[in-house]
Amino acid sequence: MEKMTLTQKDKAHILALADKGMGRRAIARETGVSQWKVRKVLEERSNERSPEKSPTDKMRERLDLAELAALKKRKTLFEIIGENILRAVQAIPPPKTLPPEKLLFNKKHETEEMALMFSDSQIGQLVDQQESGGLGAYSIDIFLERLEFLKVSLKKIFEIHLDNTPYPVFNIFFLGDIVEGSTIFPGQERQTDMHVVEQVMFAVDKIAEFVAWVAALFPWKVECFCVVGNHGRVGKKGEQSPLNNFDLLTYAFMKERLQKFSNVEVHISKSWWMLVERMKHSFLLVHGDDIRAWMGIPYYGIERSESRYQKMLGRTGEGFHYFCCGHHHQEAAIKSRIFANGSWVGGSEFSIKTLQAASAPTQLLFSVHPVFGVTWERNIQLQDPAKLEPITIYR
């Protein structure tokens, strides 16, 4: 039968055996036909039953098969990576059992000292709220309101920190511009609400009263360190010595007023700068009026000035850890070693009209540790946010 051409009867016989469930090899043995011819007969019937697929369908089928193969390969890759990662993680030894520790809230920590930066109060300056469009307002009365608000804030801060940390000393860094003055630029007297002599008398009375309040609030020592600013100087810049200054007069009278307080000391610099050591850390105090701002931003100038002072003092064998200044009316902490203080005034005619800047009135308070240096800082708001006056809107 193998040598013969298969007849329709032969093919029918092969198909009948296949329908009974016999395989190609069994059919070949039964009929004497080769397995190749048996398969050909079976394929012919299969092709007759299924219509011819179009080229598009065949292409889609090939693409589906290729995509399926790629997915299988990708799945296998991820499985291999996942298994390797899992084995690596399982090989890591478990963490050692740590000894149980608890937070100790009643423990007294190591001794630190607080330092309040006090600058740019510019007592006597007048900022008319109507002229500024509501963006700024300042006067003697507003200064007194902000001084009382500072006391409220300080008392809350003291109650938080004195409960867990010993503070034997409270420092006040007076950084200048305590009074407004009247001679440093044309028309300055127009922007004051009292003459210079009155400014000094008022400043001595109120600031000495504030220092006495701090000294009596807690059994600690109050150390005051004072440098002059530029608003209180006599004449234009360069005409007189920087120390021919009403700030210096204010400090001297304040020192006399506080002599009866045994826990208060006032140190007045005989230069426009001052190097102070507290808790084994050195602080350079300057007002900052010689620091130039770049595009209205003082931070780059302050950083350059700090670097130059560091280099200049380094030649004498001295240096400092922290740089403290005022003048720019913008509070900032730069690289955790440079502290720029805010002001009591906030927006003034010059800052609003010329610089288009009106920072909130603030003063900086921080704490110093003998090992870690400055451990925390608080930028204290001097104006109660609930009492902000709305600006005028014309409709």
C-alpha positions as CSV (number, residue, x, y, z in Angstrom):
1,M,0.0,0.0,0.0
2,E,3.0,2.3,0.7
3,K,4.0,2.2,-3.0
4,M,0.6,2.9,-4.2
5,T,-1.1,6.2,-4.5
6,L,-3.7,6.5,-1.8
7,T,-7.2,6.2,-3.0
8,Q,-10.2,8.0,-1.5
9,K,-11.1,4.7,0.2
10,D,-7.6,4.5,1.8
11,K,-7.9,8.1,3.0
12,A,-11.4,7.5,4.3
13,H,-10.0,4.5,6.3
14,I,-7.2,6.5,7.8
15,L,-9.6,9.3,8.8
16,A,-12.0,6.8,10.3
17,L,-9.2,5.3,12.4
18,A,-8.2,8.8,13.5
19,D,-11.7,9.6,14.5
20,K,-11.6,6.5,16.8
21,G,-8.8,8.1,18.6
22,M,-5.8,6.3,17.1
23,G,-2.6,8.1,16.7
24,R,-0.5,8.5,13.6
25,R,1.9,5.7,14.5
26,A,-0.9,3.2,15.3
27,I,-2.7,4.1,12.0
28,A,0.5,3.6,10.1
29,R,0.9,0.1,11.6
30,E,-2.8,-0.8,10.9
31,T,-2.8,0.4,7.3
32,G,0.8,-0.1,6.2
33,V,1.0,3.6,5.2
34,S,4.0,5.7,6.4
35,Q,3.5,8.1,9.2
36,W,4.4,11.0,6.8
37,K,1.4,10.1,4.5
38,V,-0.9,9.6,7.5
39,R,0.0,13.1,8.8
40,K,-0.5,14.6,5.3
41,V,-4.0,13.1,5.1
42,L,-4.9,14.5,8.5
43,E,-3.5,17.9,7.7
44,E,-5.5,18.0,4.4
45,R,-8.7,17.4,6.3
46,S,-7.7,20.1,8.8
47,N,-7.1,22.6,6.1
48,E,-10.4,21.8,4.5
49,R,-12.3,22.4,7.7
50,S,-10.6,25.8,8.5
51,P,-10.8,28.6,5.9
52,E,-7.6,30.1,4.6
53,K,-6.3,33.0,6.8
54,S,-5.6,36.3,5.3
55,P,-2.0,37.7,5.2
56,T,-3.0,40.3,7.8
57,D,-4.3,37.6,10.2
58,K,-1.1,35.6,9.7
59,M,1.0,38.7,10.4
60,R,-1.0,39.5,13.6
61,E,-0.6,35.9,14.7
62,R,3.1,36.0,14.2
63,L,3.3,39.3,16.1
64,D,1.2,37.9,19.0
65,L,3.5,34.9,19.2
66,A,6.6,37.2,19.2
67,E,5.1,39.4,21.9
68,L,4.1,36.4,24.0
69,A,7.7,35.1,23.7
70,A,9.1,38.5,24.8
71,L,6.8,38.6,27.8
72,K,7.7,35.1,28.8
73,K,11.4,36.1,28.6
74,R,10.9,39.3,30.5
75,K,8.9,37.5,33.2
76,T,11.7,35.0,33.5
77,L,14.2,37.8,33.9
78,F,12.3,39.5,36.6
79,E,11.7,36.2,38.4
80,I,15.5,35.6,38.3
81,I,16.3,39.1,39.7
82,G,13.6,38.8,42.3
83,E,14.8,35.5,43.5
84,N,18.4,36.8,43.7
85,I,17.3,39.8,45.7
86,L,15.2,37.6,48.0
87,R,18.1,35.3,48.6
88,A,20.4,38.3,49.3
89,V,17.9,39.8,51.8
90,Q,17.4,36.5,53.5
91,A,21.2,36.2,53.9
92,I,21.4,39.5,55.8
93,P,21.6,38.8,59.5
94,P,18.7,40.1,61.6
95,P,19.3,43.4,63.6
96,K,20.8,43.1,67.0
97,T,18.4,43.5,69.8
98,L,18.8,47.0,71.1
99,P,18.6,47.7,74.8
100,P,15.3,49.3,75.7
101,E,15.5,53.1,76.1
102,K,13.0,55.7,77.2
103,L,12.7,59.5,76.7
104,L,13.4,61.3,80.0
105,F,11.2,64.3,80.2
106,N,12.0,65.3,83.8
107,K,15.8,65.3,83.2
108,K,17.6,68.6,83.4
109,H,19.9,69.0,80.4
110,E,23.3,70.5,80.2
111,T,23.7,74.2,80.9
112,E,23.2,76.6,78.0
113,E,22.9,80.4,77.5
114,M,20.3,82.4,75.6
115,A,21.1,85.4,73.5
116,L,18.6,88.0,72.2
117,M,19.6,90.2,69.2
118,F,18.3,93.7,69.8
119,S,18.7,96.1,67.0
120,D,17.1,98.6,64.7
121,S,14.4,99.8,67.1
122,Q,15.1,103.3,65.6
123,I,13.2,105.0,68.4
124,G,11.8,108.3,67.2
125,Q,11.2,107.2,63.6
126,L,7.8,108.0,62.2
127,V,6.1,106.0,59.5
128,D,2.7,107.3,58.5
129,Q,0.3,104.5,57.8
130,Q,-1.7,106.5,55.3
131,E,1.4,107.7,53.4
132,S,2.6,104.1,53.2
133,G,-0.8,102.9,51.9
134,G,-1.1,100.6,55.0
135,L,2.1,98.7,54.2
136,G,4.0,100.2,57.2
137,A,3.3,102.1,60.4
138,Y,5.7,103.1,63.2
139,S,5.9,105.6,66.1
140,I,6.7,105.8,69.8
141,D,3.4,104.3,70.7
142,I,3.8,101.4,68.3
143,F,7.3,100.7,69.6
144,L,5.9,100.4,73.1
145,E,3.2,98.0,71.9
146,R,5.8,95.8,70.2
147,L,8.0,95.9,73.3
148,E,5.1,94.6,75.4
149,F,4.4,91.9,72.8
150,L,8.1,90.9,72.9
151,K,7.8,90.5,76.7
152,V,4.7,88.2,76.2
153,S,6.6,86.1,73.7
154,L,9.8,85.8,75.7
155,K,7.9,84.8,78.8
156,K,6.3,81.9,76.9
157,I,9.6,80.8,75.5
158,F,11.2,81.0,78.9
159,E,8.5,78.8,80.4
160,I,9.2,76.2,77.8
161,H,13.0,76.0,77.9
162,L,13.7,76.9,81.6
163,D,11.7,73.8,82.6
164,N,14.2,71.4,81.2
165,T,17.5,73.3,80.7
166,P,19.6,75.4,83.2
167,Y,20.1,78.9,81.9
168,P,22.4,80.8,84.3
169,V,23.0,83.7,81.9
170,F,20.8,85.6,79.5
171,N,22.7,87.7,76.9
172,I,21.4,90.7,75.0
173,F,23.4,91.7,71.8
174,F,22.6,95.3,71.1
175,L,23.6,95.8,67.5
176,G,22.9,99.5,66.9
177,D,20.3,101.8,65.5
178,I,18.7,102.0,68.9
179,V,17.6,105.6,68.2
180,E,16.6,107.1,64.8
181,G,18.8,110.2,64.9
182,S,18.2,113.2,62.6
183,T,21.4,114.1,60.6
184,I,22.4,111.1,58.4
185,F,20.3,112.0,55.3
186,P,18.3,115.1,54.1
187,G,14.8,115.2,55.4
188,Q,15.4,112.7,58.2
189,E,13.9,115.0,60.8
190,R,10.7,115.1,58.8
191,Q,10.3,111.4,59.5
192,T,10.7,111.6,63.3
193,D,8.2,112.2,66.1
194,M,10.7,113.5,68.6
195,H,14.1,115.3,68.6
196,V,17.4,113.3,69.2
197,V,17.8,114.3,72.8
198,E,14.2,113.2,73.5
199,Q,14.9,109.9,71.6
200,V,17.9,109.2,73.8
201,M,16.0,109.9,77.0
202,F,13.1,107.8,76.0
203,A,15.3,104.9,74.8
204,V,17.3,104.9,78.0
205,D,14.2,104.8,80.1
206,K,12.3,102.0,78.2
207,I,15.2,99.8,77.3
208,A,16.7,99.9,80.8
209,E,13.2,99.0,82.0
210,F,13.1,96.0,79.6
211,V,16.6,94.8,80.7
212,A,15.5,95.1,84.4
213,W,12.3,93.1,83.6
214,V,14.5,90.3,82.1
215,A,16.8,90.4,85.1
216,A,14.0,90.2,87.6
217,L,12.1,87.5,85.8
218,F,14.5,84.6,86.7
219,P,17.5,84.1,88.9
220,W,20.1,84.5,86.2
221,K,22.7,87.0,85.2
222,V,22.0,89.4,82.3
223,E,25.0,90.3,80.1
224,C,24.5,93.2,77.6
225,F,27.0,93.7,74.8
226,C,26.6,96.9,72.8
227,V,27.9,98.2,69.4
228,V,26.7,101.4,67.6
229,G,24.7,101.7,64.4
230,N,24.5,104.3,61.7
231,H,21.2,106.0,62.3
232,G,22.4,107.5,65.6
233,R,25.7,109.0,64.2
234,V,26.3,112.7,64.0
235,G,26.6,114.0,60.5
236,K,26.9,112.2,57.2
237,K,28.9,109.0,56.7
238,G,32.7,109.7,57.1
239,E,32.3,113.2,58.5
240,Q,32.7,112.1,62.1
241,S,34.0,109.1,64.0
242,P,31.5,106.2,64.0
243,L,31.5,106.5,67.8
244,N,30.3,110.1,67.7
245,N,26.9,108.5,68.0
246,F,23.7,108.8,70.0
247,D,23.6,105.0,70.3
248,L,26.8,105.2,72.4
249,L,25.2,107.9,74.6
250,T,22.1,105.7,75.0
251,Y,24.2,102.7,76.1
252,A,26.2,104.8,78.6
253,F,23.1,106.3,80.3
254,M,21.5,102.8,80.2
255,K,24.5,101.4,82.0
256,E,24.2,104.1,84.7
257,R,20.5,103.3,85.1
258,L,21.1,99.6,85.6
259,Q,23.9,99.9,88.2
260,K,21.7,99.0,91.1
261,F,21.0,95.6,89.6
262,S,23.7,93.3,90.8
263,N,22.9,90.6,88.2
264,V,23.2,93.0,85.2
265,E,26.4,94.0,83.4
266,V,26.6,96.3,80.4
267,H,29.7,96.0,78.1
268,I,30.1,98.9,75.6
269,S,32.5,98.5,72.6
270,K,35.0,101.3,72.0
271,S,34.8,100.4,68.3
272,W,32.1,99.7,65.8
273,W,32.6,96.0,66.2
274,M,32.9,93.7,69.2
275,L,34.2,90.1,69.8
276,V,32.2,88.3,72.5
277,E,32.9,84.8,73.9
278,R,29.9,82.9,75.3
279,M,29.9,79.2,76.3
280,K,33.3,78.7,74.6
281,H,32.0,80.1,71.3
282,S,33.0,83.5,69.9
283,F,30.5,85.9,68.3
284,L,31.4,88.9,66.2
285,L,29.0,91.7,66.7
286,V,28.6,94.5,64.0
287,H,25.8,96.7,63.0
288,G,26.3,95.9,59.3
289,D,25.8,99.3,57.6
290,D,29.1,98.8,55.7
291,I,27.8,95.6,54.1
292,R,26.6,96.1,50.6
293,A,23.6,94.3,49.3
294,W,23.6,92.8,45.8
295,M,20.4,93.5,43.8
296,G,18.7,94.4,47.0
297,I,19.7,91.1,48.7
298,P,22.1,91.5,51.6
299,Y,22.9,87.8,52.1
300,Y,25.8,87.6,49.6
301,G,27.3,90.8,51.0
302,I,26.9,89.5,54.6
303,E,28.7,86.2,53.7
304,R,31.6,88.1,52.0
305,S,31.9,90.4,55.0
306,E,31.9,87.5,57.5
307,S,34.7,85.8,55.4
308,R,36.8,89.0,55.3
309,Y,36.4,89.7,59.1
310,Q,37.4,86.1,59.7
311,K,40.5,86.5,57.6
312,M,41.4,89.8,59.1
313,L,41.0,88.6,62.7
314,G,42.8,85.4,61.8
315,R,46.0,87.4,61.4
316,T,45.9,88.4,65.1
317,G,45.5,84.8,66.1
318,E,41.8,85.2,66.9
319,G,38.7,84.1,65.1
320,F,35.0,83.6,65.7
321,H,32.3,81.0,65.3
322,Y,29.3,83.2,64.6
323,F,28.7,86.5,62.9
324,C,25.8,88.7,64.1
325,C,24.5,91.8,62.4
326,G,21.5,94.0,62.0
327,H,20.9,97.1,59.7
328,H,19.3,95.3,56.8
329,H,15.9,94.8,58.4
330,Q,15.7,91.2,57.0
331,E,16.0,88.3,59.4
332,A,18.2,85.4,58.1
333,A,20.3,82.5,59.3
334,I,22.9,81.8,56.7
335,K,24.9,78.5,56.8
336,S,24.1,78.1,60.5
337,R,26.8,80.6,61.5
338,I,25.6,84.0,60.2
339,F,22.7,85.6,61.9
340,A,21.1,88.8,60.5
341,N,18.5,90.4,62.7
342,G,15.1,91.9,61.7
343,S,13.9,95.3,62.8
344,W,11.3,96.9,65.0
345,V,10.1,99.2,62.3
346,G,9.0,96.8,59.6
347,G,8.2,98.7,56.4
348,S,9.5,102.3,56.3
349,E,9.2,105.1,53.7
350,F,12.6,104.2,52.3
351,S,12.1,100.4,52.2
352,I,8.6,100.6,50.7
353,K,9.1,103.4,48.2
354,T,12.7,102.7,47.1
355,L,13.2,99.0,47.7
356,Q,9.6,97.8,47.5
357,A,10.2,95.8,50.7
358,A,8.3,95.7,53.9
359,S,9.5,92.9,56.2
360,A,7.5,92.0,59.3
361,P,9.0,93.4,62.5
362,T,11.1,90.7,64.2
363,Q,14.0,90.1,66.6
364,L,16.1,86.9,66.9
365,L,16.6,84.8,70.0
366,F,18.9,81.7,70.1
367,S,20.5,79.3,72.6
368,V,24.2,78.4,72.9
369,H,25.7,75.1,74.1
370,P,29.4,74.8,75.2
371,V,29.9,71.9,72.8
372,F,27.3,72.1,70.1
373,G,27.2,75.9,69.7
374,V,23.8,77.4,68.7
375,T,21.3,74.6,69.3
376,W,18.0,76.4,68.5
377,E,16.8,79.8,67.3
378,R,13.5,81.6,67.3
379,N,12.6,84.5,65.1
380,I,10.2,86.4,67.4
381,Q,7.4,88.4,65.8
382,L,7.0,91.9,67.4
383,Q,3.5,92.6,66.0
384,D,0.4,90.8,67.0
385,P,-0.9,89.3,63.7
386,A,-4.5,89.8,64.9
387,K,-3.9,93.6,65.0
388,L,-2.7,94.0,61.4
389,E,-4.4,96.9,59.8
390,P,-5.9,96.2,56.3
391,I,-4.7,98.3,53.4
392,T,-7.1,100.7,51.7
393,I,-8.9,99.4,48.5
394,Y,-10.7,102.0,46.4
395,R,-13.7,100.7,44.6
